[in-house]
């Protein structure tokens, strides 16, 4: 690994690893008050979740040479504990990036939440 990239938790290689454990503790103002991991069964709708397809989608995603800064952006969001809004035309890999991050960092299934122009907060 290049010493200039030692800080990266997400590498974009598609190889699962435990690098997420190297993430420093969040600052005191960013604590959410719950430390227990929620069992995957409690939030996966088995009717729509296909573990094989999800795993393959995460494994097969590759970051193009002209998008190398994307790895840094993902890592910045991880370190800052902030959401990352990815925009782009259909088919450019926005959702596949989420699958790749979840797969590589062993974060569990990607939760799908469809948002439209008419979505409202409940």
N, C-alpha and C positions, 0 to 999 in steps of 0.2 A: 504494500500500500504506500502511496506517495505521502511523505510526511506533511505536505501542505494540505492534505485531505483527511488527516487523522481525526478531525472533529466530526466528520460525517457519520451519522448513524444509519441513514438510508443511503445505500451505495448505488442502487439502480442496477444491480447485477442479476437479480432474480433468484439469488441463492439465499434461502432462509438462514437467519442467524439470531443470536440473542443480544444484538447490539443495543436494543431498546433499554436493556438493563443498565447500560453505561450512561444513560441520560441523567444528568444531575437532578436533584430534587427541585421541584418548582419553588419559586420564591413564596414567602409566607402569604402574600396577598393573592396568590394564584391557587391556593388550596381549595379543593372542592368538598372536603369533609368526609369523603367515603374512600376507604382503602380496599375494601373487599371487592374482588373481581366478580362480576355478575356471570353466572353460568350461561354459556351460549344457548342452552336449550330454552332459556327464559325469553329470549328475544328473536329467535330464528323461527320464521314461519316455514315449516317443512314443505309446504305446498310449493314454495317458490325457491327454496334454497337447494342448489345442486353443488355439493362439495367438490366433486370432480371437475365440473366446469369452472368453478370459482378458482380452484387451485391451478388449473391449466391457464386460465386467463392471467393470473398473477405471475406465473412462471414465464409466459411467452412475451410479456411486454418488454420492449427494448427502447431505451432512450436514444433518439437520433443524435448524431454528432453535433448538429446545429442547435440542440436543446440541452447541452451539457449544464447550463446554468439552472436547469429545472431541478437537478439533484440538490443544489445549494438552497434553492427556494423551499423545497420540501423540508430539508433539514432545519432551516431557519424557523419554519412553522413548528416543527417538533420541539426545538429548544425553547421557543417562546410560549409554547402551549397555547397556540392560537389557531383558529381554523384557517384553511387556505382555500380561497375562492379561485377556481380554475375556470377560465372562459375560453371559448374557441368554437369553431365551426363543428357541425356534426361529423363524427368519424375521425377526429384528430387525436383521440386517445385520452380524453379527460377521465372517463370512468375507468379505463384500463390502468391509468396511473394509480387510482385509489386501490384497485385490486393488487397492483404490484407492491405498493407500500405495505398493505395489510399482509400480503404473502411473505415478503422479505423480512418484515419485523415480527412475524408470528402474532399479529394482533387479533386474529379471529376473523369472522365473516364481515364483509362489507355490508353496512346497513343502507338500504335504498330508501330514499325519501324524495319523492317526486315533487318538485316545486314548479308552479306555473305563474304566469302574470296575475292570475286570479286567486292565488293562494293567500290565505289570511292566517294570522296567529290566533290560536284558540285560547 
